[in-house]
Amino acid sequence: MRKRTIVLLLLPVLLAVVLSPLILRADDDPGDDDDGFSHRGLVESRPAGNTGAWGIGGQTFTAVTSTAIQEEHGPLAVGACAEVYYVSATDHTATKIESKEPIECNDTGDGYVQIYGILQSFPAGLVGDWVVDGVTYTADGATEFQQEHGVFAAGQCVEVKYRPGTMTAVEIETENSYKCNGSGNPPSAYTEVKGILDSFPAALVGDWVVDGVTYTADAGTQFEQEKGPYLVGGCVEVKFIGSTNAAIEIGTTNPDDCSGGTATPEIKFYGLIDTVPPGNVGAWTIGGETFISDAATQLGQENGAFAPGVCAEVEYYVSSGDNIATEIKTEDPYHCNGGSYTNEAYGPIDSFPAALFGSWVIDGVTYVASVGTTQFKQDDGPFAAGACVKVAYATVDGINQAYEIETQSGDDCGSSPSLPSESKVYATIDSFPADPYIGAWQIGGVAYEATAQTQFKQEHGAFANGACVQAEYREIGGVNTLSEVETESAYKCEDGGGSPQFKSYGTVEVMPAAADMTGVWQISGIDYTATLSTTFSQEHGFLAVGAYVEVYYTESGGVNTAVKIETQVAPGSGKDYIVGELESHDSADDWNDWVVNGQTIKADPVIKVGSGSQSPQVGQRVMLSTYQVNGVRYATTAAFANQAFLPLVTTP
């Protein structure tokens, strides 16, 4: 019998009598694993980082640097179910905040039945009738779906929580196969240890050494980095088959869990440098935290010199309450930008977890796919080693968190891909056709073609050779086809000193193989030459095929020479949405500040405004797609509030 049934039906009358004193104190019950009190509810508000005021279930709690943040059941985003452990009824300082399954915040009072069984059939759109072990359950718009242990498929073991009587599913999620075999234990049983990570393979599959013992990970091993990235000297938890040391699951865990290990656990931290001690020895303030360095601390300045405002990575351990730094080094800025935007990369799959959630290695780079965060699309074939994929990601605390992984045509990972993108250039007109302007244009040394569908705007003067324009285009059949040409203020086609310097925004399609990245770059169909004088900046993600970038360039003799190539946030890729009345904005220039609900938002140079010839005006309700860097918020799109539907929108 492979189906197990756990009955959780409540007895309303009896429980109302027996539990009524507890119900009255539900908001200040002592926590069951902390020396304090606990409260469960939906996250209503939260700080930009982890420290600060959290609104959970109608109450406010304060998270401090020592507060443990655990996201085992999904990210602690607004709307997520969470449990907070805190000091007392009068002191709401949080000791721990952890995500919970959505159903655990369901306060309807109805009971449900939980079963495990083999999925036989299910609707394509998920909503409808599901057949599990010959029994039909109905999923509706309120049903929660989780695919943490594999995708929904016939033959997959699933857990169903449903309402008795109506057979309506509250939650359906994939599960490990052992939960459907009647034993309730993993195959052959398993052993669980926690220890210090001595070494591990770059692609994750292979031999791991933990506290001197070797464990073997294969394609079926689950990799979890919810407590930080894998780090030699860090604390990990290994679940393995005792007879063979074959790893079932390897996950990072809290350093305190390894207090009995053979080495001192180290922790990795990213933040902007606030202060630097004289001679780089002594107390540093980085990201608001204090770290102590001494003569033994390794220092690295490959990504710039130590200075306030520079992104840094610190490896440290805690001793007598002090954070003792073993290594401090400067890092690319995207490591410190908090994940309020995404960028993209294309590449072949090196390895990936069988259940999809866990660590993926794509073109040599590791990404983490998480339940409730990552979406998977296999429209261009199934996931497989060597398959070409696109990954949308954000880097948070050193981990590349994947938001979407999608298979692509093999050509997109080849030598001459043509990747879709929102591409635009700010440059001066070299030549253009007469009114109605349809035909060949030369802008900033590059050939473009205008069609009957191209929009023309001359709000900042008439079209003329030498005039600065913003040109939006797509590469279609090898032709840079214009969708819009608009005259702009001259400063947008100049450097800070007034000399001509053009800007282009698009997707990296081909980049040089040279380690110093010099050579020819193909970006949205246009070639740019990078020299030893070119500056490279990984401000908003790393430079890779598929990355959205900003290029500063000059043109001479038909050669576009890159002055600077920098990763950039694409229109609509800001993850924070602001909706409200537009209180102030100078519509003469889209680059001017936008003020919504009393908040001032800077315009990103790539900002896409309105639709067609219509732009939001002061007094109208707008929706801004934004991201934040170093405390400054930028908008990448500004649309009418009723112009687009987005699944998650917060209104300040």
C-alpha positions as CSV (number, residue, x, y, z in Angstrom):
1,M,0.0,0.0,0.0
2,R,1.8,3.1,-1.1
3,K,-0.7,5.7,0.1
4,R,-0.5,6.9,3.7
5,T,-3.3,9.0,5.2
6,I,-2.8,11.4,8.1
7,V,-6.1,12.7,9.5
8,L,-6.0,16.3,10.7
9,L,-9.7,17.0,11.1
10,L,-10.5,19.3,13.9
11,L,-13.2,18.7,16.5
12,P,-14.5,22.3,16.7
13,V,-16.6,22.1,19.8
14,L,-14.0,20.1,21.9
15,L,-11.1,22.2,20.8
16,A,-12.9,25.5,21.4
17,V,-13.3,24.4,25.0
18,V,-9.9,22.9,25.6
19,L,-7.8,25.4,23.6
20,S,-9.7,28.6,24.3
21,P,-7.1,29.9,26.8
22,L,-4.4,29.3,24.2
23,I,-6.3,30.9,21.4
24,L,-6.7,34.0,23.5
25,R,-2.9,34.1,23.9
26,A,-2.0,33.1,20.3
27,D,-0.1,36.3,19.7
28,D,2.3,35.8,22.6
29,D,2.8,32.0,22.9
30,P,6.2,30.9,24.0
31,G,8.2,29.6,21.0
32,D,8.7,25.9,20.9
33,D,12.4,26.1,20.0
34,D,13.4,29.5,21.2
35,D,13.5,30.9,24.7
36,G,10.9,33.4,23.9
37,F,7.5,33.8,22.3
38,S,6.3,33.1,18.7
39,H,3.7,34.5,16.3
40,R,2.6,33.3,12.9
41,G,1.1,35.3,10.1
42,L,1.5,36.8,6.6
43,V,4.4,39.1,6.0
44,E,2.8,42.6,5.5
45,S,6.0,44.6,5.3
46,R,9.7,44.1,5.6
47,P,13.0,46.1,5.5
48,A,15.1,46.3,2.4
49,G,17.7,44.0,4.0
50,N,17.0,41.7,6.9
51,T,17.5,44.1,9.8
52,G,14.7,46.6,10.7
53,A,11.0,46.6,11.2
54,W,8.9,43.6,10.0
55,G,5.1,43.6,9.8
56,I,3.8,40.0,10.3
57,G,0.2,39.1,11.0
58,G,-0.8,42.5,12.2
59,Q,2.1,43.0,14.6
60,T,5.5,44.7,14.3
61,F,8.8,43.0,15.1
62,T,12.4,44.3,15.0
63,A,15.1,42.2,13.4
64,V,18.6,42.8,14.5
65,T,22.0,41.6,13.2
66,S,21.8,38.5,15.4
67,T,18.2,37.6,14.2
68,A,18.3,34.2,12.4
69,I,16.5,34.4,9.0
70,Q,15.4,31.0,7.6
71,E,13.7,30.6,4.2
72,E,13.4,26.9,4.0
73,H,9.8,27.2,2.7
74,G,10.4,30.0,0.3
75,P,11.6,33.6,0.4
76,L,10.3,35.9,3.1
77,A,8.6,38.2,0.7
78,V,5.5,40.4,1.3
79,G,2.5,38.0,1.3
80,A,4.5,34.9,2.4
81,C,3.6,32.9,5.5
82,A,6.1,33.4,8.3
83,E,6.7,32.6,12.0
84,V,8.6,35.0,14.2
85,Y,10.2,34.1,17.5
86,Y,10.7,37.1,19.8
87,V,11.8,38.0,23.3
88,S,8.6,38.7,25.2
89,A,5.2,40.2,25.1
90,T,6.7,43.7,25.8
91,D,9.9,43.3,23.7
92,H,9.2,42.4,20.1
93,T,12.9,42.0,19.2
94,A,13.0,39.0,16.8
95,T,15.4,36.1,17.6
96,K,14.3,34.2,14.5
97,I,12.0,34.7,11.5
98,E,11.3,31.7,9.3
99,S,9.1,31.1,6.3
100,K,6.3,28.5,6.6
101,E,4.2,26.6,4.1
102,P,1.3,28.9,2.9
103,I,-1.3,26.5,4.4
104,E,0.1,27.1,7.9
105,C,-1.3,30.7,7.7
106,N,-4.7,29.5,6.7
107,D,-7.0,30.5,9.6
108,T,-10.4,29.4,8.3
109,G,-10.6,26.8,11.0
110,D,-11.5,24.0,8.6
111,G,-9.7,20.7,8.8
112,Y,-7.9,18.9,6.0
113,V,-6.7,15.4,5.1
114,Q,-3.1,14.8,3.9
115,I,-2.3,11.9,1.7
116,Y,0.8,10.7,-0.3
117,G,0.2,8.8,-3.6
118,I,1.3,8.4,-7.2
119,L,0.0,11.0,-9.6
120,Q,-1.8,9.4,-12.5
121,S,-3.3,12.4,-14.4
122,F,-3.6,16.2,-14.0
123,P,-4.9,19.1,-16.0
124,A,-2.5,21.0,-18.3
125,G,-3.3,24.3,-16.6
126,L,-3.1,22.7,-13.1
127,V,-6.6,23.9,-12.2
128,G,-9.2,21.0,-12.5
129,D,-9.3,17.3,-11.7
130,W,-6.2,15.5,-10.4
131,V,-6.2,11.7,-10.1
132,V,-3.9,10.3,-7.4
133,D,-3.9,6.5,-6.7
134,G,-7.3,6.3,-8.4
135,V,-8.9,9.1,-6.3
136,T,-10.0,12.4,-7.9
137,Y,-9.2,15.7,-6.2
138,T,-10.2,19.1,-7.5
139,A,-7.7,22.0,-7.7
140,D,-9.1,25.5,-7.9
141,G,-7.7,29.0,-8.0
142,A,-6.9,28.9,-4.3
143,T,-4.9,25.7,-4.5
144,E,-1.1,26.0,-3.7
145,F,1.2,24.1,-6.1
146,Q,4.8,23.2,-5.1
147,Q,7.3,21.3,-7.3
148,E,10.3,21.1,-4.9
149,H,11.0,17.5,-5.5
150,G,10.5,17.4,-9.3
151,V,8.0,18.5,-11.8
152,F,4.4,17.3,-12.0
153,A,4.3,14.2,-14.2
154,A,2.5,10.9,-14.3
155,G,4.2,8.4,-12.0
156,Q,5.5,11.2,-9.7
157,C,5.0,10.8,-5.9
158,V,2.9,13.7,-4.6
159,E,1.4,15.0,-1.4
160,V,-2.2,16.2,-1.5
161,K,-3.8,18.2,1.3
162,Y,-7.6,18.4,0.7
163,R,-10.9,19.3,2.3
164,P,-13.0,16.3,3.1
165,G,-16.5,16.1,1.7
166,T,-15.7,18.4,-1.3
167,M,-12.3,16.7,-2.2
168,T,-11.0,20.2,-2.9
169,A,-7.2,20.3,-2.9
170,V,-5.7,22.9,-0.6
171,E,-2.1,22.1,-1.7
172,I,-0.5,19.7,-4.1
173,E,3.3,19.2,-4.1
174,T,5.8,16.7,-5.5
175,E,7.5,14.5,-3.0
176,N,10.4,12.1,-2.7
177,S,9.5,8.6,-4.0
178,Y,10.1,7.0,-0.6
179,K,7.1,8.8,0.9
180,C,4.8,6.7,-1.4
181,N,6.4,3.3,-0.7
182,G,4.7,2.9,2.7
183,S,7.8,2.8,4.8
184,G,8.1,6.5,5.5
185,N,12.0,6.2,5.2
186,P,14.4,7.0,2.4
187,P,15.7,4.0,0.4
188,S,18.1,1.9,2.6
189,A,17.6,4.6,5.3
190,Y,20.1,7.3,5.6
191,T,22.6,9.0,8.0
192,E,22.8,12.7,8.6
193,V,26.0,14.5,9.7
194,K,27.0,18.1,10.1
195,G,30.6,19.1,9.7
196,I,33.2,21.4,8.3
197,L,33.6,21.4,4.5
198,D,37.2,20.6,3.6
199,S,36.8,20.4,-0.2
200,F,34.2,20.1,-2.9
201,P,34.1,19.8,-6.8
202,A,33.5,23.0,-8.8
203,A,30.6,21.4,-10.7
204,L,29.2,20.0,-7.4
205,V,29.0,16.5,-8.8
206,G,31.9,14.3,-7.5
207,D,33.7,13.9,-4.2
208,W,33.0,16.1,-1.2
209,V,35.3,16.0,1.9
210,V,33.5,16.9,5.2
211,D,35.5,16.6,8.5
212,G,38.0,14.4,6.6
213,V,35.3,12.0,5.3
214,T,34.6,11.6,1.6
215,Y,31.0,11.6,0.3
216,T,30.1,11.1,-3.3
217,A,27.5,13.4,-5.0
218,D,25.9,12.4,-8.3
219,A,23.2,13.9,-10.6
220,G,20.5,12.8,-8.1
221,T,22.0,14.6,-5.1
222,Q,20.0,17.6,-3.9
223,F,22.2,20.7,-3.3
224,E,20.8,23.4,-1.0
225,Q,22.6,26.7,-0.2
226,E,19.8,28.4,1.8
227,K,22.3,29.3,4.6
228,G,24.9,30.8,2.3
229,P,27.1,29.5,-0.5
230,Y,29.4,26.5,-0.2
231,L,32.6,27.6,1.3
232,V,35.7,25.6,2.4
233,G,35.7,25.9,6.2
234,G,31.9,26.5,6.2
235,C,29.4,24.2,8.0
236,V,27.4,21.8,5.9
237,E,24.8,19.1,6.5
238,V,25.1,15.8,4.6
239,K,22.4,13.1,4.2
240,F,24.0,10.0,2.9
241,I,23.6,6.2,2.5
242,G,25.7,4.7,5.2
243,S,27.0,1.7,3.3
244,T,28.4,3.7,0.4
245,N,28.7,7.3,1.5
246,A,26.5,8.3,-1.5
247,A,25.2,11.7,-0.7
248,I,21.4,12.2,-1.0
249,E,21.5,15.9,0.0
250,I,24.2,18.4,0.9
251,G,23.2,21.7,2.3
252,T,24.8,24.7,4.0
253,T,23.8,25.2,7.6
254,N,24.4,27.5,10.6
255,P,28.1,27.8,11.8
256,D,26.9,27.0,15.3
257,D,25.9,23.5,14.1
258,C,29.5,22.7,13.6
259,S,30.9,23.9,16.9
260,G,32.3,20.4,17.5
261,G,34.0,20.2,14.1
262,T,37.7,20.1,13.3
263,A,38.0,23.7,12.2
264,T,36.6,27.1,13.0
265,P,33.6,27.7,10.8
266,E,34.0,30.7,8.5
267,I,31.2,32.9,7.2
268,K,31.2,35.0,4.0
269,F,29.7,38.5,4.0
270,Y,29.2,41.1,1.3
271,G,28.7,44.9,1.9
272,L,29.9,48.4,1.0
273,I,32.9,49.6,2.9
274,D,32.1,52.3,5.4
275,T,35.5,52.8,7.1
276,V,39.0,51.4,6.6
277,P,41.5,51.3,9.5
278,P,45.0,52.8,9.1
279,G,47.3,50.4,7.4
280,N,44.3,48.1,6.8
281,V,44.8,46.6,10.2
282,G,42.2,47.0,13.0
283,A,38.5,47.6,13.0
284,W,36.7,47.8,9.6
285,T,33.1,48.8,9.1
286,I,31.5,47.0,6.1
287,G,27.8,47.0,5.4
288,G,27.2,48.4,8.9
289,E,29.0,45.5,10.6
290,T,32.4,45.6,12.4
291,F,35.2,43.2,11.4
292,I,38.7,42.9,12.9
293,S,41.7,42.3,10.7
294,D,45.3,41.6,11.8
295,A,48.6,40.9,10.2
296,A,47.4,37.4,9.2
297,T,44.3,38.6,7.3
298,Q,44.6,38.2,3.6
299,L,43.8,41.4,1.6
300,G,42.8,41.6,-2.1
301,Q,42.2,44.7,-4.2
302,E,41.8,43.2,-7.6
303,N,38.5,45.0,-8.1
304,G,39.7,48.4,-6.9
305,A,41.4,49.9,-3.9
306,F,39.8,49.7,-0.4
307,A,37.7,52.9,0.1
308,P,34.3,53.9,1.5
309,G,31.6,52.9,-0.9
310,V,33.5,50.1,-2.5
311,C,31.9,46.6,-2.5
312,A,33.9,44.1,-0.4
313,E,33.7,40.4,0.5
314,V,34.8,39.4,4.0
315,E,35.5,35.9,5.2
316,Y,35.4,35.7,8.9
317,Y,34.7,33.7,12.0
318,V,33.3,34.7,15.4
319,S,35.5,34.6,18.5
320,S,34.4,36.0,21.9
321,G,31.8,38.0,20.1
322,D,34.1,39.6,17.6
323,N,34.0,39.1,13.8
324,I,37.6,38.1,13.0
325,A,38.4,38.6,9.3
326,T,40.6,36.0,7.6
327,E,40.2,37.6,4.2
328,I,38.9,41.0,2.9
329,K,38.9,41.7,-0.8
330,T,37.1,44.2,-3.1
331,E,34.4,42.8,-5.3
332,D,32.4,43.7,-8.4
333,P,29.6,46.0,-7.4
334,Y,26.8,43.6,-8.3
335,H,27.7,41.5,-5.2
336,C,26.5,44.3,-3.0
337,N,23.4,45.5,-4.8
338,G,20.9,43.4,-2.9
339,G,19.1,41.6,-5.7
340,S,16.5,44.3,-6.5
341,Y,16.9,43.6,-10.3
342,T,17.7,40.7,-12.6
343,N,20.1,40.2,-15.5
344,E,20.4,37.3,-17.9
345,A,23.0,34.8,-19.1
346,Y,23.0,32.1,-21.8
347,G,25.1,29.0,-21.8
348,P,25.1,25.2,-21.8
349,I,24.1,23.2,-18.8
350,D,27.1,21.6,-17.0
351,S,25.1,19.9,-14.3
352,F,21.7,20.3,-12.6
353,P,19.7,18.6,-9.8
354,A,17.3,15.8,-10.7
355,A,14.5,17.6,-8.8
356,L,15.4,20.9,-10.5
357,F,15.6,22.8,-7.2
358,G,19.2,23.2,-5.9
359,S,22.4,24.2,-7.6
360,W,22.8,24.4,-11.3
361,V,26.1,24.9,-13.1
362,I,25.7,26.7,-16.4
363,D,28.7,27.5,-18.5
364,G,30.9,27.2,-15.4
365,V,28.8,29.5,-13.2
366,T,26.7,28.2,-10.3
367,Y,23.1,29.3,-9.8
368,V,20.7,28.3,-7.1
369,A,17.1,27.4,-8.0
370,S,14.7,27.8,-5.0
371,V,11.1,26.7,-4.3
372,G,8.7,29.6,-4.7
373,T,11.3,31.7,-6.6
374,T,12.5,29.9,-9.7
375,Q,10.4,29.1,-12.7
376,F,11.3,26.5,-15.2
377,K,10.5,26.5,-19.0
378,Q,11.3,23.6,-21.4
379,D,9.6,24.8,-24.6
380,D,12.8,24.3,-26.6
381,G,13.5,20.8,-25.3
382,P,14.1,19.1,-21.9
383,F,16.8,20.1,-19.5
384,A,19.9,18.0,-20.1
385,A,23.7,18.2,-19.8
386,G,24.9,20.3,-22.7
387,A,21.5,21.9,-23.5
388,C,21.4,25.6,-24.1
389,V,19.5,27.6,-21.5
390,K,18.8,31.2,-20.6
391,V,18.9,32.0,-16.8
392,A,17.5,35.2,-15.3
393,Y,19.2,35.8,-12.0
394,A,20.0,38.2,-9.2
395,T,23.1,38.0,-7.0
396,V,22.3,38.2,-3.3
397,D,25.0,37.7,-0.6
398,G,27.3,36.0,-3.1
399,I,24.7,33.6,-4.4
400,N,23.4,33.8,-8.0
401,Q,19.7,33.2,-7.3
402,A,17.9,32.0,-10.4
403,Y,14.4,33.4,-11.1
404,E,13.9,31.6,-14.4
405,I,15.7,28.9,-16.3
406,E,14.5,28.3,-19.8
407,T,15.8,26.0,-22.6
408,Q,16.8,27.8,-25.8
409,S,17.7,26.9,-29.3
410,G,21.3,25.5,-29.6
411,D,22.1,28.3,-31.9
412,D,21.7,30.8,-29.0
413,C,24.8,29.2,-27.3
414,G,26.7,29.1,-30.6
415,S,29.2,31.5,-32.3
416,S,26.6,33.7,-33.9
417,P,23.4,34.0,-31.8
418,S,20.7,36.5,-32.3
419,L,19.2,37.2,-28.9
420,P,16.0,39.2,-28.3
421,S,16.4,42.4,-26.4
422,E,15.2,46.0,-25.9
423,S,17.9,47.8,-27.8
424,K,18.5,51.5,-28.1
425,V,21.3,54.0,-28.9
426,Y,21.9,57.6,-28.1
427,A,24.0,59.0,-31.0
428,T,24.1,61.7,-33.6
429,I,22.5,61.4,-37.1
430,D,25.0,60.9,-39.9
431,S,22.4,60.7,-42.7
432,F,18.6,60.1,-43.0
433,P,15.9,59.9,-45.8
434,A,13.6,62.8,-46.5
435,D,10.1,63.0,-45.0
436,P,8.3,60.6,-44.3
437,Y,11.8,59.3,-43.2
438,I,11.3,55.7,-44.3
439,G,14.4,54.1,-45.6
440,A,18.1,54.0,-44.7
441,W,19.4,55.9,-41.7
442,Q,23.0,56.2,-40.5
443,I,23.2,57.0,-36.8
444,G,26.5,57.0,-34.8
445,G,28.3,55.2,-37.6
446,V,25.8,52.3,-37.7
447,A,23.3,51.6,-40.5
448,Y,19.6,51.3,-39.6
449,E,16.4,50.9,-41.6
450,A,13.1,52.7,-40.9
451,T,9.8,51.2,-42.0
452,A,6.2,52.3,-42.1
453,Q,5.8,51.1,-38.5
454,T,8.6,53.3,-37.2
455,Q,7.5,56.1,-34.9
456,F,9.2,59.5,-35.4
457,K,9.3,62.2,-32.7
458,Q,10.9,65.6,-33.0
459,E,10.1,67.2,-29.6
460,H,13.7,68.4,-29.1
461,G,14.3,69.9,-32.5
462,A,14.0,68.7,-36.1
463,F,15.9,65.8,-37.6
464,A,19.2,67.0,-39.0
465,N,22.7,65.6,-39.6
466,G,24.6,66.0,-36.3
467,A,21.4,66.1,-34.2
468,C,21.3,63.8,-31.1
469,V,18.6,61.2,-31.2
470,Q,17.4,58.2,-29.3
471,A,16.9,55.3,-31.6
472,E,15.2,52.1,-30.5
473,Y,15.7,49.1,-32.8
474,R,15.6,45.3,-33.2
475,E,17.7,43.2,-35.4
476,I,15.4,41.4,-37.9
477,G,17.0,39.2,-40.5
478,G,20.4,40.9,-40.1
479,V,18.9,44.4,-40.4
480,N,18.8,46.9,-37.6
481,T,15.2,47.8,-37.9
482,L,14.1,51.0,-36.2
483,S,10.9,51.0,-34.0
484,E,11.3,54.6,-32.9
485,V,13.6,57.6,-33.5
486,E,13.3,60.7,-31.3
487,T,15.4,63.9,-31.1
488,E,17.1,64.4,-27.8
489,S,19.0,67.1,-25.8
490,A,22.6,67.3,-27.0
491,Y,24.1,66.3,-23.7
492,K,22.8,62.7,-24.1
493,C,25.3,62.2,-27.0
494,E,28.3,63.7,-25.2
495,D,30.7,62.9,-22.5
496,G,31.0,65.1,-19.4
497,G,33.3,67.5,-21.2
498,G,31.0,68.1,-24.2
499,S,32.9,65.9,-26.7
500,P,31.0,63.4,-28.8
501,Q,30.4,60.1,-27.0
502,F,27.6,57.7,-27.9
503,K,25.7,55.3,-25.7
504,S,24.2,51.9,-26.7
505,Y,22.1,49.5,-24.7
506,G,21.5,45.9,-25.7
507,T,22.3,42.2,-25.2
508,V,25.8,40.6,-25.4
509,E,25.6,38.1,-28.3
510,V,29.3,37.4,-28.8
511,M,32.2,38.4,-26.5
512,P,36.0,37.9,-26.9
513,A,37.6,34.8,-25.4
514,A,40.6,36.8,-24.2
515,A,40.9,37.0,-20.4
516,D,41.3,40.8,-20.6
517,M,38.0,40.9,-22.7
518,T,39.7,42.9,-25.5
519,G,38.6,42.3,-29.0
520,V,35.3,42.5,-30.9
521,W,32.0,42.4,-29.0
522,Q,28.7,41.8,-30.8
523,I,25.9,43.6,-28.8
524,S,22.4,43.5,-30.3
525,G,23.7,43.1,-33.8
526,I,26.3,45.8,-33.6
527,D,30.1,45.3,-33.4
528,Y,32.2,47.2,-30.8
529,T,36.0,46.9,-30.4
530,A,37.3,46.8,-26.9
531,T,41.0,47.8,-26.4
532,L,43.4,47.9,-23.5
533,S,41.9,51.4,-22.8
534,T,38.3,50.1,-22.5
535,T,36.9,50.1,-19.0
536,F,34.8,47.0,-17.9
537,S,32.3,47.3,-15.1
538,Q,30.1,44.5,-13.6
539,E,27.8,46.9,-11.8
540,H,24.5,45.0,-12.4
541,G,25.5,41.4,-12.9
542,F,28.5,39.8,-14.6
543,L,29.6,40.2,-18.2
544,A,28.4,37.1,-20.1
545,V,26.6,36.2,-23.3
546,G,23.0,37.2,-22.7
547,A,23.8,40.1,-20.3
548,Y,22.1,43.4,-20.8
549,V,24.8,46.1,-21.1
550,E,25.5,49.8,-21.6
551,V,28.3,50.7,-24.0
552,Y,30.0,54.1,-24.2
553,Y,31.7,54.3,-27.6
554,T,33.2,56.6,-30.2
555,E,33.0,56.1,-34.0
556,S,35.8,56.7,-36.5
557,G,36.4,55.3,-39.9
558,G,33.5,52.8,-39.5
559,V,35.0,51.3,-36.3
560,N,33.0,51.6,-33.0
561,T,35.6,51.8,-30.2
562,A,34.2,50.9,-26.8
563,V,35.2,53.4,-24.1
564,K,33.3,51.5,-21.4
565,I,31.2,48.3,-21.3
566,E,29.1,47.9,-18.2
567,T,26.3,45.6,-17.2
568,Q,22.9,47.4,-17.0
569,V,19.4,46.8,-15.8
570,A,17.1,46.2,-18.7
571,P,13.7,47.9,-19.0
572,G,11.2,46.1,-16.7
573,S,13.9,44.1,-15.0
574,G,13.6,46.1,-11.7
575,K,11.9,43.8,-9.2
576,D,10.4,46.5,-7.0
577,Y,7.2,48.1,-8.3
578,I,5.9,51.5,-7.1
579,V,2.3,52.5,-7.9
580,G,0.7,55.8,-7.1
581,E,0.0,59.3,-8.2
582,L,2.7,61.1,-10.2
583,E,3.3,64.2,-8.1
584,S,6.2,65.7,-10.0
585,H,8.1,65.2,-13.2
586,D,9.5,67.4,-16.0
587,S,8.0,65.8,-19.0
588,A,10.5,67.6,-21.3
589,D,13.1,65.0,-20.4
590,D,12.5,61.4,-19.4
591,W,15.8,61.4,-17.5
592,N,14.4,63.9,-14.9
593,D,13.3,62.6,-11.5
594,W,10.0,61.0,-10.9
595,V,8.1,61.7,-7.7
596,V,5.4,59.2,-6.7
597,N,3.7,59.0,-3.3
598,G,6.3,61.5,-1.9
599,Q,9.2,59.3,-3.0
600,T,11.8,60.6,-5.5
601,I,13.0,58.0,-8.0
602,K,15.9,58.6,-10.4
603,A,15.4,57.8,-14.1
604,D,17.7,55.1,-15.4
605,P,19.1,56.2,-18.8
606,V,17.4,53.1,-20.4
607,I,14.0,54.1,-19.0
608,K,11.0,53.2,-21.2
609,V,8.1,55.6,-20.8
610,G,4.4,55.3,-21.6
611,S,3.0,53.6,-24.7
612,G,3.3,54.9,-28.2
613,S,3.0,58.6,-28.2
614,Q,1.3,58.7,-24.7
615,S,3.3,59.4,-21.6
616,P,2.1,59.6,-17.9
617,Q,1.5,63.2,-16.8
618,V,1.5,64.8,-13.3
619,G,-1.7,63.9,-11.5
620,Q,-2.1,60.6,-13.2
621,R,-1.7,57.2,-11.6
622,V,1.6,55.5,-12.7
623,M,3.4,52.2,-12.2
624,L,7.2,52.3,-12.0
625,S,9.5,49.3,-12.3
626,T,12.4,50.1,-10.1
627,Y,15.6,48.8,-8.5
628,Q,17.9,50.2,-5.8
629,V,21.7,50.6,-5.7
630,N,23.6,52.1,-2.7
631,G,20.4,53.6,-1.3
632,V,19.3,55.3,-4.5
633,R,16.2,54.0,-6.4
634,Y,16.0,54.0,-10.2
635,A,13.1,53.5,-12.6
636,T,13.5,51.4,-15.7
637,T,9.9,51.8,-16.9
638,A,7.1,54.3,-16.3
639,A,3.7,53.1,-17.4
640,F,0.1,54.1,-16.8
641,A,-1.1,52.2,-13.8
642,N,-3.8,50.5,-15.8
643,Q,-1.5,49.8,-18.7
644,A,-0.1,46.5,-17.5
645,F,-0.9,43.7,-15.1
646,L,1.9,42.4,-12.9
647,P,1.5,39.5,-10.4
648,L,3.1,41.3,-7.5
649,V,2.6,45.0,-6.9
650,T,3.1,46.9,-3.7
651,T,1.7,50.3,-3.1
652,P,3.5,52.5,-0.5
